[in-house]
Amino acid sequence: RIFIYAPEEYRIQRIMEVYGDTREEAMNFIKKSNDARAAYYHNISGHTWGDRKHYDLLIDASCGLEETANIIIQYVNAKSNF
């Protein structure tokens, strides 16, 4: 169970950069996205989305896509050796 997150300001800047949204549009998108994810996760698990105790690994995606992928690969490889 892996939870990938990023600081809000990083998410805002990334959305503005990728989609050309205004700051307000990016903030609204994040709010809607977070609400939808939280509702979905709670519906299927009965737990609170983002609650650290329900994940095996948490990754701050602001380290970049490649580094995030490398961390996941290393984690999976380490787990498969057990």
mmCIF file of the N, C-alpha and C atoms, coordinates in Angstrom:
data_MODEL
# 
_entry.id   MODEL 
# 
loop_
_atom_site.group_PDB 
_atom_site.id 
_atom_site.type_symbol 
_atom_site.label_atom_id 
_atom_site.label_alt_id 
_atom_site.label_comp_id 
_atom_site.label_asym_id 
_atom_site.label_entity_id 
_atom_site.label_seq_id 
_atom_site.pdbx_PDB_ins_code 
_atom_site.Cartn_x 
_atom_site.Cartn_y 
_atom_site.Cartn_z 
_atom_site.occupancy 
_atom_site.B_iso_or_equiv 
_atom_site.pdbx_formal_charge 
_atom_site.auth_seq_id 
_atom_site.auth_comp_id 
_atom_site.auth_asym_id 
_atom_site.auth_atom_id 
_atom_site.pdbx_PDB_model_num 
ATOM 1   N N  . ARG A 1 1  ? 0.832   -1.171  0.000   1.00 0.00 ? 1  ARG A N  1 
ATOM 2   C CA . ARG A 1 1  ? 0.000   0.000   0.000   1.00 0.00 ? 1  ARG A CA 1 
ATOM 3   C C  . ARG A 1 1  ? 0.880   1.238   0.000   1.00 0.00 ? 1  ARG A C  1 
ATOM 4   N N  . ILE A 1 2  ? 0.835   1.940   -1.119  1.00 0.00 ? 2  ILE A N  1 
ATOM 5   C CA . ILE A 1 2  ? 1.690   3.106   -1.320  1.00 0.00 ? 2  ILE A CA 1 
ATOM 6   C C  . ILE A 1 2  ? 0.827   4.354   -1.451  1.00 0.00 ? 2  ILE A C  1 
ATOM 7   N N  . PHE A 1 3  ? 1.206   5.407   -0.743  1.00 0.00 ? 3  PHE A N  1 
ATOM 8   C CA . PHE A 1 3  ? 0.505   6.686   -0.828  1.00 0.00 ? 3  PHE A CA 1 
ATOM 9   C C  . PHE A 1 3  ? 1.476   7.712   -1.388  1.00 0.00 ? 3  PHE A C  1 
ATOM 10  N N  . ILE A 1 4  ? 1.119   8.292   -2.522  1.00 0.00 ? 4  ILE A N  1 
ATOM 11  C CA . ILE A 1 4  ? 1.942   9.316   -3.146  1.00 0.00 ? 4  ILE A CA 1 
ATOM 12  C C  . ILE A 1 4  ? 1.253   10.663  -2.920  1.00 0.00 ? 4  ILE A C  1 
ATOM 13  N N  . TYR A 1 5  ? 1.981   11.594  -2.364  1.00 0.00 ? 5  TYR A N  1 
ATOM 14  C CA . TYR A 1 5  ? 1.429   12.900  -2.040  1.00 0.00 ? 5  TYR A CA 1 
ATOM 15  C C  . TYR A 1 5  ? 2.406   13.981  -2.492  1.00 0.00 ? 5  TYR A C  1 
ATOM 16  N N  . ALA A 1 6  ? 1.989   15.224  -2.426  1.00 0.00 ? 6  ALA A N  1 
ATOM 17  C CA . ALA A 1 6  ? 2.876   16.353  -2.706  1.00 0.00 ? 6  ALA A CA 1 
ATOM 18  C C  . ALA A 1 6  ? 2.353   17.564  -1.951  1.00 0.00 ? 6  ALA A C  1 
ATOM 19  N N  . PRO A 1 7  ? 3.238   18.462  -1.583  1.00 0.00 ? 7  PRO A N  1 
ATOM 20  C CA . PRO A 1 7  ? 2.801   19.696  -0.929  1.00 0.00 ? 7  PRO A CA 1 
ATOM 21  C C  . PRO A 1 7  ? 1.820   20.454  -1.840  1.00 0.00 ? 7  PRO A C  1 
ATOM 22  N N  . GLU A 1 8  ? 0.868   21.127  -1.229  1.00 0.00 ? 8  GLU A N  1 
ATOM 23  C CA . GLU A 1 8  ? -0.166  21.811  -2.010  1.00 0.00 ? 8  GLU A CA 1 
ATOM 24  C C  . GLU A 1 8  ? 0.421   22.805  -3.007  1.00 0.00 ? 8  GLU A C  1 
ATOM 25  N N  . GLU A 1 9  ? 1.400   23.576  -2.594  1.00 0.00 ? 9  GLU A N  1 
ATOM 26  C CA . GLU A 1 9  ? 1.971   24.573  -3.508  1.00 0.00 ? 9  GLU A CA 1 
ATOM 27  C C  . GLU A 1 9  ? 2.617   23.904  -4.720  1.00 0.00 ? 9  GLU A C  1 
ATOM 28  N N  . TYR A 1 10 ? 3.273   22.781  -4.506  1.00 0.00 ? 10 TYR A N  1 
ATOM 29  C CA . TYR A 1 10 ? 3.858   22.030  -5.623  1.00 0.00 ? 10 TYR A CA 1 
ATOM 30  C C  . TYR A 1 10 ? 2.753   21.578  -6.577  1.00 0.00 ? 10 TYR A C  1 
ATOM 31  N N  . ARG A 1 11 ? 1.665   21.058  -6.018  1.00 0.00 ? 11 ARG A N  1 
ATOM 32  C CA . ARG A 1 11 ? 0.547   20.587  -6.842  1.00 0.00 ? 11 ARG A CA 1 
ATOM 33  C C  . ARG A 1 11 ? -0.063  21.730  -7.642  1.00 0.00 ? 11 ARG A C  1 
ATOM 34  N N  . ILE A 1 12 ? -0.233  22.873  -7.007  1.00 0.00 ? 12 ILE A N  1 
ATOM 35  C CA . ILE A 1 12 ? -0.795  24.037  -7.697  1.00 0.00 ? 12 ILE A CA 1 
ATOM 36  C C  . ILE A 1 12 ? 0.091   24.436  -8.868  1.00 0.00 ? 12 ILE A C  1 
ATOM 37  N N  . GLN A 1 13 ? 1.380   24.570  -8.608  1.00 0.00 ? 13 GLN A N  1 
ATOM 38  C CA . GLN A 1 13 ? 2.316   24.976  -9.664  1.00 0.00 ? 13 GLN A CA 1 
ATOM 39  C C  . GLN A 1 13 ? 2.357   23.963  -10.802 1.00 0.00 ? 13 GLN A C  1 
ATOM 40  N N  . ARG A 1 14 ? 2.324   22.694  -10.452 1.00 0.00 ? 14 ARG A N  1 
ATOM 41  C CA . ARG A 1 14 ? 2.376   21.636  -11.471 1.00 0.00 ? 14 ARG A CA 1 
ATOM 42  C C  . ARG A 1 14 ? 1.129   21.680  -12.367 1.00 0.00 ? 14 ARG A C  1 
ATOM 43  N N  . ILE A 1 15 ? -0.040  21.849  -11.778 1.00 0.00 ? 15 ILE A N  1 
ATOM 44  C CA . ILE A 1 15 ? -1.282  21.926  -12.549 1.00 0.00 ? 15 ILE A CA 1 
ATOM 45  C C  . ILE A 1 15 ? -1.273  23.156  -13.447 1.00 0.00 ? 15 ILE A C  1 
ATOM 46  N N  . MET A 1 16 ? -0.814  24.277  -12.920 1.00 0.00 ? 16 MET A N  1 
ATOM 47  C CA . MET A 1 16 ? -0.740  25.497  -13.730 1.00 0.00 ? 16 MET A CA 1 
ATOM 48  C C  . MET A 1 16 ? 0.205   25.298  -14.908 1.00 0.00 ? 16 MET A C  1 
ATOM 49  N N  . GLU A 1 17 ? 1.313   24.622  -14.668 1.00 0.00 ? 17 GLU A N  1 
ATOM 50  C CA . GLU A 1 17 ? 2.311   24.387  -15.710 1.00 0.00 ? 17 GLU A CA 1 
ATOM 51  C C  . GLU A 1 17 ? 1.809   23.412  -16.773 1.00 0.00 ? 17 GLU A C  1 
ATOM 52  N N  . VAL A 1 18 ? 1.231   22.308  -16.342 1.00 0.00 ? 18 VAL A N  1 
ATOM 53  C CA . VAL A 1 18 ? 0.827   21.248  -17.269 1.00 0.00 ? 18 VAL A CA 1 
ATOM 54  C C  . VAL A 1 18 ? -0.446  21.609  -18.034 1.00 0.00 ? 18 VAL A C  1 
ATOM 55  N N  . TYR A 1 19 ? -1.427  22.163  -17.322 1.00 0.00 ? 19 TYR A N  1 
ATOM 56  C CA . TYR A 1 19 ? -2.739  22.402  -17.930 1.00 0.00 ? 19 TYR A CA 1 
ATOM 57  C C  . TYR A 1 19 ? -2.995  23.863  -18.297 1.00 0.00 ? 19 TYR A C  1 
ATOM 58  N N  . GLY A 1 20 ? -2.112  24.748  -17.880 1.00 0.00 ? 20 GLY A N  1 
ATOM 59  C CA . GLY A 1 20 ? -2.307  26.156  -18.182 1.00 0.00 ? 20 GLY A CA 1 
ATOM 60  C C  . GLY A 1 20 ? -3.419  26.797  -17.373 1.00 0.00 ? 20 GLY A C  1 
ATOM 61  N N  . ASP A 1 21 ? -3.803  26.161  -16.259 1.00 0.00 ? 21 ASP A N  1 
ATOM 62  C CA . ASP A 1 21 ? -4.862  26.680  -15.406 1.00 0.00 ? 21 ASP A CA 1 
ATOM 63  C C  . ASP A 1 21 ? -4.372  27.895  -14.620 1.00 0.00 ? 21 ASP A C  1 
ATOM 64  N N  . THR A 1 22 ? -5.321  28.714  -14.195 1.00 0.00 ? 22 THR A N  1 
ATOM 65  C CA . THR A 1 22 ? -5.000  29.791  -13.268 1.00 0.00 ? 22 THR A CA 1 
ATOM 66  C C  . THR A 1 22 ? -4.781  29.173  -11.890 1.00 0.00 ? 22 THR A C  1 
ATOM 67  N N  . ARG A 1 23 ? -4.259  29.965  -10.986 1.00 0.00 ? 23 ARG A N  1 
ATOM 68  C CA . ARG A 1 23 ? -4.052  29.484  -9.617  1.00 0.00 ? 23 ARG A CA 1 
ATOM 69  C C  . ARG A 1 23 ? -5.380  29.052  -8.993  1.00 0.00 ? 23 ARG A C  1 
ATOM 70  N N  . GLU A 1 24 ? -6.418  29.856  -9.178  1.00 0.00 ? 24 GLU A N  1 
ATOM 71  C CA . GLU A 1 24 ? -7.732  29.544  -8.621  1.00 0.00 ? 24 GLU A CA 1 
ATOM 72  C C  . GLU A 1 24 ? -8.290  28.246  -9.220  1.00 0.00 ? 24 GLU A C  1 
ATOM 73  N N  . GLU A 1 25 ? -8.146  28.070  -10.527 1.00 0.00 ? 25 GLU A N  1 
ATOM 74  C CA . GLU A 1 25 ? -8.613  26.834  -11.170 1.00 0.00 ? 25 GLU A CA 1 
ATOM 75  C C  . GLU A 1 25 ? -7.858  25.623  -10.630 1.00 0.00 ? 25 GLU A C  1 
ATOM 76  N N  . ALA A 1 26 ? -6.556  25.778  -10.453 1.00 0.00 ? 26 ALA A N  1 
ATOM 77  C CA . ALA A 1 26 ? -5.737  24.687  -9.928  1.00 0.00 ? 26 ALA A CA 1 
ATOM 78  C C  . ALA A 1 26 ? -6.164  24.324  -8.507  1.00 0.00 ? 26 ALA A C  1 
ATOM 79  N N  . MET A 1 27 ? -6.417  25.328  -7.694  1.00 0.00 ? 27 MET A N  1 
ATOM 80  C CA . MET A 1 27 ? -6.836  25.080  -6.311  1.00 0.00 ? 27 MET A CA 1 
ATOM 81  C C  . MET A 1 27 ? -8.200  24.384  -6.272  1.00 0.00 ? 27 MET A C  1 
ATOM 82  N N  . ASN A 1 28 ? -9.103  24.801  -7.139  1.00 0.00 ? 28 ASN A N  1 
ATOM 83  C CA . ASN A 1 28 ? -10.421 24.153  -7.210  1.00 0.00 ? 28 ASN A CA 1 
ATOM 84  C C  . ASN A 1 28 ? -10.292 22.710  -7.670  1.00 0.00 ? 28 ASN A C  1 
ATOM 85  N N  . PHE A 1 29 ? -9.426  22.468  -8.657  1.00 0.00 ? 29 PHE A N  1 
ATOM 86  C CA . PHE A 1 29 ? -9.208  21.107  -9.147  1.00 0.00 ? 29 PHE A CA 1 
ATOM 87  C C  . PHE A 1 29 ? -8.668  20.216  -8.023  1.00 0.00 ? 29 PHE A C  1 
ATOM 88  N N  . ILE A 1 30 ? -7.714  20.726  -7.269  1.00 0.00 ? 30 ILE A N  1 
ATOM 89  C CA . ILE A 1 30 ? -7.127  19.955  -6.169  1.00 0.00 ? 30 ILE A CA 1 
ATOM 90  C C  . ILE A 1 30 ? -8.187  19.628  -5.132  1.00 0.00 ? 30 ILE A C  1 
ATOM 91  N N  . LYS A 1 31 ? -9.005  20.596  -4.790  1.00 0.00 ? 31 LYS A N  1 
ATOM 92  C CA . LYS A 1 31 ? -10.071 20.366  -3.799  1.00 0.00 ? 31 LYS A CA 1 
ATOM 93  C C  . LYS A 1 31 ? -11.024 19.285  -4.275  1.00 0.00 ? 31 LYS A C  1 
ATOM 94  N N  . LYS A 1 32 ? -11.485 19.380  -5.514  1.00 0.00 ? 32 LYS A N  1 
ATOM 95  C CA . LYS A 1 32 ? -12.416 18.378  -6.057  1.00 0.00 ? 32 LYS A CA 1 
ATOM 96  C C  . LYS A 1 32 ? -11.757 17.008  -6.129  1.00 0.00 ? 32 LYS A C  1 
ATOM 97  N N  . SER A 1 33 ? -10.518 16.985  -6.560  1.00 0.00 ? 33 SER A N  1 
ATOM 98  C CA . SER A 1 33 ? -9.783  15.728  -6.680  1.00 0.00 ? 33 SER A CA 1 
ATOM 99  C C  . SER A 1 33 ? -9.576  15.084  -5.313  1.00 0.00 ? 33 SER A C  1 
ATOM 100 N N  . ASN A 1 34 ? -9.174  15.861  -4.331  1.00 0.00 ? 34 ASN A N  1 
ATOM 101 C CA . ASN A 1 34 ? -8.978  15.336  -2.977  1.00 0.00 ? 34 ASN A CA 1 
ATOM 102 C C  . ASN A 1 34 ? -10.281 14.805  -2.398  1.00 0.00 ? 34 ASN A C  1 
ATOM 103 N N  . ASP A 1 35 ? -11.365 15.558  -2.584  1.00 0.00 ? 35 ASP A N  1 
ATOM 104 C CA . ASP A 1 35 ? -12.666 15.120  -2.071  1.00 0.00 ? 35 ASP A CA 1 
ATOM 105 C C  . ASP A 1 35 ? -13.089 13.802  -2.708  1.00 0.00 ? 35 ASP A C  1 
ATOM 106 N N  . ALA A 1 36 ? -12.910 13.690  -4.021  1.00 0.00 ? 36 ALA A N  1 
ATOM 107 C CA . ALA A 1 36 ? -13.287 12.465  -4.729  1.00 0.00 ? 36 ALA A CA 1 
ATOM 108 C C  . ALA A 1 36 ? -12.427 11.287  -4.282  1.00 0.00 ? 36 ALA A C  1 
ATOM 109 N N  . ARG A 1 37 ? -11.139 11.498  -4.151  1.00 0.00 ? 37 ARG A N  1 
ATOM 110 C CA . ARG A 1 37 ? -10.242 10.423  -3.703  1.00 0.00 ? 37 ARG A CA 1 
ATOM 111 C C  . ARG A 1 37 ? -10.583 9.972   -2.289  1.00 0.00 ? 37 ARG A C  1 
ATOM 112 N N  . ALA A 1 38 ? -10.832 10.935  -1.419  1.00 0.00 ? 38 ALA A N  1 
ATOM 113 C CA . ALA A 1 38 ? -11.163 10.607  -0.031  1.00 0.00 ? 38 ALA A CA 1 
ATOM 114 C C  . ALA A 1 38 ? -12.455 9.803   0.046   1.00 0.00 ? 38 ALA A C  1 
ATOM 115 N N  . ALA A 1 39 ? -13.458 10.215  -0.708  1.00 0.00 ? 39 ALA A N  1 
ATOM 116 C CA . ALA A 1 39 ? -14.742 9.508   -0.698  1.00 0.00 ? 39 ALA A CA 1 
ATOM 117 C C  . ALA A 1 39 ? -14.587 8.098   -1.251  1.00 0.00 ? 39 ALA A C  1 
ATOM 118 N N  . TYR A 1 40 ? -13.870 7.961   -2.348  1.00 0.00 ? 40 TYR A N  1 
ATOM 119 C CA . TYR A 1 40 ? -13.667 6.648   -2.963  1.00 0.00 ? 40 TYR A CA 1 
ATOM 120 C C  . TYR A 1 40 ? -12.906 5.724   -2.009  1.00 0.00 ? 40 TYR A C  1 
ATOM 121 N N  . TYR A 1 41 ? -11.813 6.221   -1.461  1.00 0.00 ? 41 TYR A N  1 
ATOM 122 C CA . TYR A 1 41 ? -10.993 5.396   -0.567  1.00 0.00 ? 41 TYR A CA 1 
ATOM 123 C C  . TYR A 1 41 ? -11.794 4.966   0.655   1.00 0.00 ? 41 TYR A C  1 
ATOM 124 N N  . HIS A 1 42 ? -12.548 5.884   1.233   1.00 0.00 ? 42 HIS A N  1 
ATOM 125 C CA . HIS A 1 42 ? -13.351 5.557   2.402   1.00 0.00 ? 42 HIS A CA 1 
ATOM 126 C C  . HIS A 1 42 ? -14.424 4.536   2.044   1.00 0.00 ? 42 HIS A C  1 
ATOM 127 N N  . ASN A 1 43 ? -15.010 4.681   0.875   1.00 0.00 ? 43 ASN A N  1 
ATOM 128 C CA . ASN A 1 43 ? -16.060 3.760   0.430   1.00 0.00 ? 43 ASN A CA 1 
ATOM 129 C C  . ASN A 1 43 ? -15.542 2.335   0.272   1.00 0.00 ? 43 ASN A C  1 
ATOM 130 N N  . ILE A 1 44 ? -14.340 2.181   -0.282  1.00 0.00 ? 44 ILE A N  1 
ATOM 131 C CA . ILE A 1 44 ? -13.827 0.823   -0.517  1.00 0.00 ? 44 ILE A CA 1 
ATOM 132 C C  . ILE A 1 44 ? -13.076 0.231   0.666   1.00 0.00 ? 44 ILE A C  1 
ATOM 133 N N  . SER A 1 45 ? -12.576 1.103   1.566   1.00 0.00 ? 45 SER A N  1 
ATOM 134 C CA . SER A 1 45 ? -11.751 0.587   2.667   1.00 0.00 ? 45 SER A CA 1 
ATOM 135 C C  . SER A 1 45 ? -12.330 0.831   4.056   1.00 0.00 ? 45 SER A C  1 
ATOM 136 N N  . GLY A 1 46 ? -13.187 1.827   4.170   1.00 0.00 ? 46 GLY A N  1 
ATOM 137 C CA . GLY A 1 46 ? -13.692 2.212   5.483   1.00 0.00 ? 46 GLY A CA 1 
ATOM 138 C C  . GLY A 1 46 ? -12.702 3.038   6.281   1.00 0.00 ? 46 GLY A C  1 
ATOM 139 N N  . HIS A 1 47 ? -11.583 3.404   5.654   1.00 0.00 ? 47 HIS A N  1 
ATOM 140 C CA . HIS A 1 47 ? -10.544 4.177   6.321   1.00 0.00 ? 47 HIS A CA 1 
ATOM 141 C C  . HIS A 1 47 ? -10.465 5.591   5.753   1.00 0.00 ? 47 HIS A C  1 
ATOM 142 N N  . THR A 1 48 ? -9.725  6.428   6.450   1.00 0.00 ? 48 THR A N  1 
ATOM 143 C CA . THR A 1 48 ? -9.522  7.801   6.021   1.00 0.00 ? 48 THR A CA 1 
ATOM 144 C C  . THR A 1 48 ? -8.385  7.869   5.013   1.00 0.00 ? 48 THR A C  1 
ATOM 145 N N  . TRP A 1 49 ? -8.672  8.454   3.844   1.00 0.00 ? 49 TRP A N  1 
ATOM 146 C CA . TRP A 1 49 ? -7.668  8.617   2.800   1.00 0.00 ? 49 TRP A CA 1 
ATOM 147 C C  . TRP A 1 49 ? -6.518  9.467   3.319   1.00 0.00 ? 49 TRP A C  1 
ATOM 148 N N  . GLY A 1 50 ? -5.301  9.011   3.107   1.00 0.00 ? 50 GLY A N  1 
ATOM 149 C CA . GLY A 1 50 ? -4.119  9.759   3.517   1.00 0.00 ? 50 GLY A CA 1 
ATOM 150 C C  . GLY A 1 50 ? -3.659  9.488   4.928   1.00 0.00 ? 50 GLY A C  1 
ATOM 151 N N  . ASP A 1 51 ? -4.409  8.703   5.696   1.00 0.00 ? 51 ASP A N  1 
ATOM 152 C CA . ASP A 1 51 ? -4.007  8.379   7.068   1.00 0.00 ? 51 ASP A CA 1 
ATOM 153 C C  . ASP A 1 51 ? -2.790  7.467   6.997   1.00 0.00 ? 51 ASP A C  1 
ATOM 154 N N  . ARG A 1 52 ? -1.672  7.944   7.463   1.00 0.00 ? 52 ARG A N  1 
ATOM 155 C CA . ARG A 1 52 ? -0.389  7.248   7.326   1.00 0.00 ? 52 ARG A CA 1 
ATOM 156 C C  . ARG A 1 52 ? -0.400  5.811   7.843   1.00 0.00 ? 52 ARG A C  1 
ATOM 157 N N  . LYS A 1 53 ? -1.198  5.530   8.837   1.00 0.00 ? 53 LYS A N  1 
ATOM 158 C CA . LYS A 1 53 ? -1.163  4.191   9.425   1.00 0.00 ? 53 LYS A CA 1 
ATOM 159 C C  . LYS A 1 53 ? -1.733  3.117   8.496   1.00 0.00 ? 53 LYS A C  1 
ATOM 160 N N  . HIS A 1 54 ? -2.364  3.515   7.401   1.00 0.00 ? 54 HIS A N  1 
ATOM 161 C CA . HIS A 1 54 ? -2.949  2.552   6.472   1.00 0.00 ? 54 HIS A CA 1 
ATOM 162 C C  . HIS A 1 54 ? -2.078  2.315   5.236   1.00 0.00 ? 54 HIS A C  1 
ATOM 163 N N  . TYR A 1 55 ? -0.861  2.819   5.250   1.00 0.00 ? 55 TYR A N  1 
ATOM 164 C CA . TYR A 1 55 ? 0.036   2.673   4.100   1.00 0.00 ? 55 TYR A CA 1 
ATOM 165 C C  . TYR A 1 55 ? 1.370   2.093   4.556   1.00 0.00 ? 55 TYR A C  1 
ATOM 166 N N  . ASP A 1 56 ? 2.014   1.372   3.659   1.00 0.00 ? 56 ASP A N  1 
ATOM 167 C CA . ASP A 1 56 ? 3.330   0.811   3.935   1.00 0.00 ? 56 ASP A CA 1 
ATOM 168 C C  . ASP A 1 56 ? 4.443   1.770   3.530   1.00 0.00 ? 56 ASP A C  1 
ATOM 169 N N  . LEU A 1 57 ? 4.159   2.613   2.552   1.00 0.00 ? 57 LEU A N  1 
ATOM 170 C CA . LEU A 1 57 ? 5.164   3.526   2.024   1.00 0.00 ? 57 LEU A CA 1 
ATOM 171 C C  . LEU A 1 57 ? 4.478   4.827   1.629   1.00 0.00 ? 57 LEU A C  1 
ATOM 172 N N  . LEU A 1 58 ? 5.059   5.953   2.041   1.00 0.00 ? 58 LEU A N  1 
ATOM 173 C CA . LEU A 1 58 ? 4.569   7.269   1.647   1.00 0.00 ? 58 LEU A CA 1 
ATOM 174 C C  . LEU A 1 58 ? 5.676   7.965   0.880   1.00 0.00 ? 58 LEU A C  1 
ATOM 175 N N  . ILE A 1 59 ? 5.316   8.566   -0.253  1.00 0.00 ? 59 ILE A N  1 
ATOM 176 C CA . ILE A 1 59 ? 6.317   9.213   -1.101  1.00 0.00 ? 59 ILE A CA 1 
ATOM 177 C C  . ILE A 1 59 ? 5.870   10.636  -1.414  1.00 0.00 ? 59 ILE A C  1 
ATOM 178 N N  . ASP A 1 60 ? 6.763   11.587  -1.209  1.00 0.00 ? 60 ASP A N  1 
ATOM 179 C CA . ASP A 1 60 ? 6.518   12.973  -1.586  1.00 0.00 ? 60 ASP A CA 1 
ATOM 180 C C  . ASP A 1 60 ? 6.892   13.118  -3.059  1.00 0.00 ? 60 ASP A C  1 
ATOM 181 N N  . ALA A 1 61 ? 5.879   13.284  -3.916  1.00 0.00 ? 61 ALA A N  1 
ATOM 182 C CA . ALA A 1 61 ? 6.087   13.329  -5.358  1.00 0.00 ? 61 ALA A CA 1 
ATOM 183 C C  . ALA A 1 61 ? 6.821   14.577  -5.822  1.00 0.00 ? 61 ALA A C  1 
ATOM 184 N N  . SER A 1 62 ? 7.013   15.536  -4.944  1.00 0.00 ? 62 SER A N  1 
ATOM 185 C CA . SER A 1 62 ? 7.744   16.736  -5.355  1.00 0.00 ? 62 SER A CA 1 
ATOM 186 C C  . SER A 1 62 ? 9.219   16.425  -5.612  1.00 0.00 ? 62 SER A C  1 
ATOM 187 N N  . CYS A 1 63 ? 9.644   15.202  -5.304  1.00 0.00 ? 63 CYS A N  1 
ATOM 188 C CA . CYS A 1 63 ? 11.014  14.788  -5.627  1.00 0.00 ? 63 CYS A CA 1 
ATOM 189 C C  . CYS A 1 63 ? 11.153  14.498  -7.120  1.00 0.00 ? 63 CYS A C  1 
ATOM 190 N N  . GLY A 1 64 ? 10.034  14.468  -7.846  1.00 0.00 ? 64 GLY A N  1 
ATOM 191 C CA . GLY A 1 64 ? 10.070  14.260  -9.297  1.00 0.00 ? 64 GLY A CA 1 
ATOM 192 C C  . GLY A 1 64 ? 9.557   12.886  -9.690  1.00 0.00 ? 64 GLY A C  1 
ATOM 193 N N  . LEU A 1 65 ? 9.095   12.799  -10.914 1.00 0.00 ? 65 LEU A N  1 
ATOM 194 C CA . LEU A 1 65 ? 8.501   11.565  -11.424 1.00 0.00 ? 65 LEU A CA 1 
ATOM 195 C C  . LEU A 1 65 ? 9.506   10.411  -11.438 1.00 0.00 ? 65 LEU A C  1 
ATOM 196 N N  . GLU A 1 66 ? 10.694  10.663  -11.940 1.00 0.00 ? 66 GLU A N  1 
ATOM 197 C CA . GLU A 1 66 ? 11.699  9.596   -12.033 1.00 0.00 ? 66 GLU A CA 1 
ATOM 198 C C  . GLU A 1 66 ? 12.111  9.085   -10.647 1.00 0.00 ? 66 GLU A C  1 
ATOM 199 N N  . GLU A 1 67 ? 12.334  10.000  -9.725  1.00 0.00 ? 67 GLU A N  1 
ATOM 200 C CA . GLU A 1 67 ? 12.722  9.590   -8.371  1.00 0.00 ? 67 GLU A CA 1 
ATOM 201 C C  . GLU A 1 67 ? 11.590  8.852   -7.672  1.00 0.00 ? 67 GLU A C  1 
ATOM 202 N N  . THR A 1 68 ? 10.356  9.310   -7.873  1.00 0.00 ? 68 THR A N  1 
ATOM 203 C CA . THR A 1 68 ? 9.196   8.625   -7.295  1.00 0.00 ? 68 THR A CA 1 
ATOM 204 C C  . THR A 1 68 ? 9.132   7.192   -7.825  1.00 0.00 ? 68 THR A C  1 
ATOM 205 N N  . ALA A 1 69 ? 9.295   7.031   -9.130  1.00 0.00 ? 69 ALA A N  1 
ATOM 206 C CA . ALA A 1 69 ? 9.283   5.697   -9.732  1.00 0.00 ? 69 ALA A CA 1 
ATOM 207 C C  . ALA A 1 69 ? 10.418  4.840   -9.183  1.00 0.00 ? 69 ALA A C  1 
ATOM 208 N N  . ASN A 1 70 ? 11.596  5.421   -9.045  1.00 0.00 ? 70 ASN A N  1 
ATOM 209 C CA . ASN A 1 70 ? 12.737  4.664   -8.507  1.00 0.00 ? 70 ASN A CA 1 
ATOM 210 C C  . ASN A 1 70 ? 12.485  4.201   -7.076  1.00 0.00 ? 70 ASN A C  1 
ATOM 211 N N  . ILE A 1 71 ? 11.881  5.043   -6.275  1.00 0.00 ? 71 ILE A N  1 
ATOM 212 C CA . ILE A 1 71 ? 11.576  4.672   -4.891  1.00 0.00 ? 71 ILE A CA 1 
ATOM 213 C C  . ILE A 1 71 ? 10.604  3.491   -4.865  1.00 0.00 ? 71 ILE A C  1 
ATOM 214 N N  . ILE A 1 72 ? 9.588   3.544   -5.721  1.00 0.00 ? 72 ILE A N  1 
ATOM 215 C CA . ILE A 1 72 ? 8.618   2.446   -5.785  1.00 0.00 ? 72 ILE A CA 1 
ATOM 216 C C  . ILE A 1 72 ? 9.286   1.161   -6.250  1.00 0.00 ? 72 ILE A C  1 
ATOM 217 N N  . ILE A 1 73 ? 10.119  1.239   -7.252  1.00 0.00 ? 73 ILE A N  1 
ATOM 218 C CA . ILE A 1 73 ? 10.830  0.060   -7.767  1.00 0.00 ? 73 ILE A CA 1 
ATOM 219 C C  . ILE A 1 73 ? 11.711  -0.543  -6.676  1.00 0.00 ? 73 ILE A C  1 
ATOM 220 N N  . GLN A 1 74 ? 12.448  0.287   -5.971  1.00 0.00 ? 74 GLN A N  1 
ATOM 221 C CA . GLN A 1 74 ? 13.311  -0.203  -4.893  1.00 0.00 ? 74 GLN A CA 1 
ATOM 222 C C  . GLN A 1 74 ? 12.489  -0.867  -3.794  1.00 0.00 ? 74 GLN A C  1 
ATOM 223 N N  . TYR A 1 75 ? 11.365  -0.270  -3.471  1.00 0.00 ? 75 TYR A N  1 
ATOM 224 C CA . TYR A 1 75 ? 10.487  -0.828  -2.439  1.00 0.00 ? 75 TYR A CA 1 
ATOM 225 C C  . TYR A 1 75 ? 9.946   -2.192  -2.860  1.00 0.00 ? 75 TYR A C  1 
ATOM 226 N N  . VAL A 1 76 ? 9.456   -2.281  -4.083  1.00 0.00 ? 76 VAL A N  1 
ATOM 227 C CA . VAL A 1 76 ? 8.905   -3.551  -4.582  1.00 0.00 ? 76 VAL A CA 1 
ATOM 228 C C  . VAL A 1 76 ? 9.997   -4.611  -4.632  1.00 0.00 ? 76 VAL A C  1 
ATOM 229 N N  . ASN A 1 77 ? 11.173  -4.248  -5.100  1.00 0.00 ? 77 ASN A N  1 
ATOM 230 C CA . ASN A 1 77 ? 12.280  -5.204  -5.148  1.00 0.00 ? 77 ASN A CA 1 
ATOM 231 C C  . ASN A 1 77 ? 12.661  -5.679  -3.745  1.00 0.00 ? 77 ASN A C  1 
ATOM 232 N N  . ALA A 1 78 ? 12.699  -4.772  -2.790  1.00 0.00 ? 78 ALA A N  1 
ATOM 233 C CA . ALA A 1 78 ? 13.033  -5.152  -1.417  1.00 0.00 ? 78 ALA A CA 1 
ATOM 234 C C  . ALA A 1 78 ? 11.971  -6.075  -0.827  1.00 0.00 ? 78 ALA A C  1 
ATOM 235 N N  . LYS A 1 79 ? 10.704  -5.787  -1.093  1.00 0.00 ? 79 LYS A N  1 
ATOM 236 C CA . LYS A 1 79 ? 9.610   -6.615  -0.570  1.00 0.00 ? 79 LYS A CA 1 
ATOM 237 C C  . LYS A 1 79 ? 9.601   -8.000  -1.216  1.00 0.00 ? 79 LYS A C  1 
ATOM 238 N N  . SER A 1 80 ? 9.996   -8.086  -2.479  1.00 0.00 ? 80 SER A N  1 
ATOM 239 C CA . SER A 1 80 ? 9.957   -9.376  -3.167  1.00 0.00 ? 80 SER A CA 1 
ATOM 240 C C  . SER A 1 80 ? 11.100  -10.286 -2.734  1.00 0.00 ? 80 SER A C  1 
ATOM 241 N N  . ASN A 1 81 ? 12.089  -9.733  -2.064  1.00 0.00 ? 81 ASN A N  1 
ATOM 242 C CA . ASN A 1 81 ? 13.208  -10.535 -1.572  1.00 0.00 ? 81 ASN A CA 1 
ATOM 243 C C  . ASN A 1 81 ? 12.899  -11.209 -0.245  1.00 0.00 ? 81 ASN A C  1 
ATOM 244 N N  . PHE A 1 82 ? 11.764  -10.914 0.340   1.00 0.00 ? 82 PHE A N  1 
ATOM 245 C CA . PHE A 1 82 ? 11.411  -11.514 1.634   1.00 0.00 ? 82 PHE A CA 1 
ATOM 246 C C  . PHE A 1 82 ? 10.642  -12.767 1.451   1.00 0.00 ? 82 PHE A C  1 
# 
